[in-house]
Amino acid sequence: MVLETLNPMHYNITSLVPETMPVATVPILILMCFLFLIWNHEETSSIPGPGYCMGIGPLISHGRFLWMGVGNACNYYNKTYGEFVRVWIGGEETFIISK
């Protein structure tokens, strides 16, 4: 009886892992999603322009300036958002003022 309780094969640890894994991972995944949302949260600006959207907005804005050129991209943003626009060029927030 004593030898049976001391036998490591008596306690099969692999049978416990699949049962406890979903219970442990769900709160961790929820916490990670919450922290990700807080980390990517940015105050909404009253200045019109393309959204930040987890860093995708600046990449699209910068790519548009590289692809279309400064003049055409400025004209595009002015037609789309008005005469005072916030965009990102080279990862920095840039304001386009035109009339």
Backbone bond lengths (Angstrom), bond angles and torsions (degrees), N, CA, C in turn:
res aa  C-N    CA-C-N  psi(-1)  N-CA   C-N-CA  omega(-1)  CA-C   N-CA-C  phi
1 M - - - 1.438 - - 1.531 110.84 -
2 V 1.330 117.52 -43.66 1.451 121.39 179.28 1.522 110.30 -67.52
3 L 1.314 117.03 -40.95 1.452 120.78 178.94 1.529 111.00 -64.87
4 E 1.311 116.91 -31.91 1.457 119.59 -179.95 1.524 111.43 -69.03
5 T 1.314 118.52 -36.48 1.464 121.06 178.75 1.517 112.06 -75.64
6 L 1.320 118.27 -26.57 1.456 121.58 178.79 1.523 112.83 -84.92
7 N 1.283 117.27 -11.55 1.461 121.73 -177.90 1.536 108.96 -69.44
8 P 1.359 119.61 121.42 1.461 120.86 -179.89 1.527 113.07 -66.53
9 M 1.296 118.12 -22.53 1.459 120.76 178.36 1.527 111.03 -73.19
10 H 1.329 116.42 -17.32 1.461 120.13 178.70 1.532 110.51 -66.94
11 Y 1.334 117.46 -37.08 1.458 122.42 178.43 1.528 108.73 -99.17
12 N 1.285 117.72 101.38 1.457 122.34 -178.32 1.537 108.04 -87.99
13 I 1.319 116.08 99.31 1.470 121.42 -175.94 1.523 111.84 -66.93
14 T 1.312 117.66 -27.96 1.466 119.76 -178.24 1.522 111.96 -68.68
15 S 1.298 117.80 -23.35 1.465 118.83 177.94 1.532 110.88 -76.70
16 L 1.328 118.44 -21.29 1.455 121.26 179.25 1.522 112.43 -83.34
17 V 1.314 118.95 -29.54 1.458 122.25 -174.84 1.530 112.97 -62.70
18 P 1.342 120.42 -49.39 1.460 118.32 -179.90 1.535 113.62 -63.74
19 E 1.332 117.59 -27.61 1.456 119.94 179.79 1.527 112.03 -74.77
20 T 1.313 118.22 -37.30 1.463 121.21 -176.08 1.523 112.77 -93.19
21 M 1.306 118.50 -16.58 1.455 120.66 -176.10 1.528 112.76 -61.92
22 P 1.341 121.11 -50.95 1.469 119.13 179.47 1.528 112.73 -63.10
23 V 1.307 117.61 -33.95 1.462 120.67 179.94 1.523 110.37 -66.19
24 A 1.301 117.58 -35.32 1.464 120.80 -178.76 1.526 112.38 -83.54
25 T 1.320 118.60 -32.39 1.457 119.83 -174.33 1.516 113.71 -81.19
26 V 1.305 118.88 -28.77 1.464 120.62 -177.93 1.533 111.45 -62.25
27 P 1.335 120.25 -49.59 1.479 117.96 177.35 1.527 113.16 -64.28
28 I 1.320 117.36 -34.01 1.465 119.98 178.51 1.525 110.45 -66.94
29 L 1.328 117.68 -42.32 1.465 120.61 178.02 1.527 111.25 -65.24
30 I 1.315 117.70 -39.72 1.471 120.61 177.60 1.518 110.23 -63.74
31 L 1.323 117.43 -43.26 1.464 121.51 178.03 1.522 111.23 -62.99
32 M 1.327 117.83 -42.18 1.467 120.84 179.09 1.527 111.10 -64.41
33 C 1.326 117.79 -41.28 1.472 120.58 177.93 1.521 110.70 -64.22
34 F 1.319 117.34 -41.29 1.457 121.47 178.46 1.524 111.27 -62.86
35 L 1.334 117.11 -45.21 1.463 120.73 178.18 1.525 111.46 -65.09
36 F 1.329 117.52 -36.59 1.463 121.37 177.48 1.525 110.95 -64.14
37 L 1.333 117.17 -41.37 1.462 120.28 178.01 1.523 111.62 -66.08
38 I 1.320 117.35 -40.52 1.465 120.30 178.06 1.522 110.39 -65.63
39 W 1.320 117.03 -41.24 1.462 121.18 -177.91 1.526 110.94 -64.95
40 N 1.332 117.48 -36.44 1.460 121.08 -177.55 1.523 113.45 -92.95
41 H 1.308 117.12 0.61 1.464 119.60 -179.51 1.522 109.84 -71.84
42 E 1.304 115.03 133.21 1.457 120.00 177.33 1.513 107.46 -134.41
43 E 1.301 115.24 140.54 1.453 119.85 178.82 1.525 109.69 -60.10
44 T 1.314 115.60 136.76 1.455 118.73 177.79 1.522 108.96 -73.36
45 S 1.284 115.31 135.83 1.450 121.31 -177.31 1.519 109.68 -93.02
46 S 1.323 115.52 148.87 1.459 119.43 176.52 1.526 110.80 -81.86
47 I 1.313 116.95 -8.03 1.467 121.76 179.15 1.525 107.95 -87.46
48 P 1.327 118.05 127.37 1.472 119.47 -178.10 1.521 111.72 -69.34
49 G 1.311 114.30 155.34 1.456 121.08 178.33 1.511 109.97 158.97
50 P 1.298 117.58 177.13 1.464 119.91 179.59 1.524 110.53 -65.74
51 G 1.330 116.23 145.47 1.454 121.47 -178.68 1.514 112.67 -70.79
52 Y 1.323 115.46 162.11 1.459 121.15 -179.59 1.528 110.80 -75.49
53 C 1.314 117.34 -48.93 1.469 124.38 173.40 1.533 112.93 47.62
54 M 1.339 116.59 59.89 1.461 123.69 176.55 1.520 113.51 56.74
55 G 1.313 117.52 34.24 1.454 121.51 175.89 1.510 114.79 90.68
56 I 1.324 117.51 -4.94 1.464 119.78 -179.72 1.524 110.50 -76.47
57 G 1.338 117.41 -36.10 1.461 121.63 178.87 1.525 113.41 -56.96
58 P 1.341 117.93 -48.74 1.460 118.60 177.26 1.526 113.51 -61.88
59 L 1.331 117.55 -35.90 1.466 119.56 178.32 1.523 111.14 -65.71
60 I 1.323 116.93 -42.54 1.464 120.51 179.43 1.526 110.42 -66.86
61 S 1.339 116.30 -42.38 1.463 120.40 -179.72 1.526 111.00 -62.34
62 H 1.321 116.75 -47.05 1.462 120.78 -179.97 1.533 110.61 -64.87
63 G 1.336 116.21 -41.16 1.461 119.97 178.12 1.524 112.17 -62.74
64 R 1.340 116.78 -37.04 1.467 119.62 178.54 1.521 110.82 -64.87
65 F 1.345 117.62 -39.46 1.468 120.21 178.27 1.521 111.24 -67.03
66 L 1.331 117.42 -37.34 1.462 119.64 178.20 1.527 111.20 -69.64
67 W 1.330 116.86 -39.68 1.453 121.20 -175.13 1.532 112.14 -77.31
68 M 1.340 117.01 -45.95 1.463 120.20 -174.59 1.519 113.56 -91.13
69 G 1.314 117.32 -18.86 1.458 120.21 -172.89 1.520 109.54 91.34
70 V 1.303 115.81 161.43 1.458 120.77 -174.42 1.522 111.65 -64.82
71 G 1.327 117.52 -46.85 1.465 120.70 -176.09 1.512 112.91 -63.21
72 N 1.332 117.58 -49.80 1.461 121.20 -178.97 1.525 111.86 -66.99
73 A 1.329 117.07 -38.58 1.464 119.62 178.73 1.524 110.82 -66.73
74 C 1.320 117.91 -39.76 1.468 120.81 176.69 1.521 110.71 -62.79
75 N 1.318 117.15 -43.04 1.463 120.51 177.35 1.526 111.28 -62.26
76 Y 1.327 116.89 -40.69 1.465 120.80 178.32 1.528 110.87 -60.92
77 Y 1.330 116.59 -49.93 1.461 120.16 -178.15 1.528 111.52 -66.35
78 N 1.322 117.62 -34.58 1.465 119.88 177.96 1.526 111.45 -68.28
79 K 1.321 117.84 -38.01 1.463 120.05 176.46 1.522 111.10 -67.89
80 T 1.330 115.95 -36.55 1.459 120.26 -175.39 1.525 112.53 -78.88
81 Y 1.347 118.31 -44.03 1.457 121.53 -171.06 1.524 114.82 -114.27
82 G 1.314 119.12 -12.96 1.460 120.45 -178.90 1.514 111.49 114.63
83 E 1.331 116.13 -168.25 1.464 119.56 -172.24 1.533 114.44 -87.68
84 F 1.318 118.82 -7.38 1.467 122.05 176.24 1.524 106.96 -128.64
85 V 1.351 116.60 108.77 1.461 121.89 -170.88 1.518 110.28 -128.40
86 R 1.346 115.43 143.70 1.464 121.95 173.95 1.524 107.97 -104.58
87 V 1.336 117.28 122.69 1.465 122.80 176.42 1.527 108.06 -133.00
88 W 1.323 116.30 175.75 1.457 121.42 176.61 1.516 108.85 -118.57
89 I 1.308 115.94 128.16 1.464 121.47 175.25 1.521 106.45 -126.88
90 G 1.313 116.49 119.68 1.459 121.16 -179.49 1.519 112.57 65.03
91 G 1.328 118.51 29.97 1.443 122.32 178.74 1.526 114.38 81.97
92 E 1.314 117.83 -0.34 1.460 121.21 179.52 1.516 109.93 -110.34
93 E 1.325 114.90 142.24 1.461 120.20 178.78 1.526 108.86 -69.68
94 T 1.318 116.12 127.88 1.456 122.60 -176.03 1.524 108.86 -128.56
95 F 1.321 116.71 140.20 1.453 121.18 178.62 1.526 109.09 -106.78
96 I 1.334 115.70 133.66 1.455 122.12 176.08 1.520 106.74 -107.91
97 I 1.317 115.39 118.91 1.462 121.53 179.53 1.514 107.14 -116.79
98 S 1.331 116.52 120.39 1.460 119.84 178.83 1.512 109.17 -148.71
99 K 1.284 115.35 165.52 1.451 120.17 179.62 1.505 109.78 -141.46
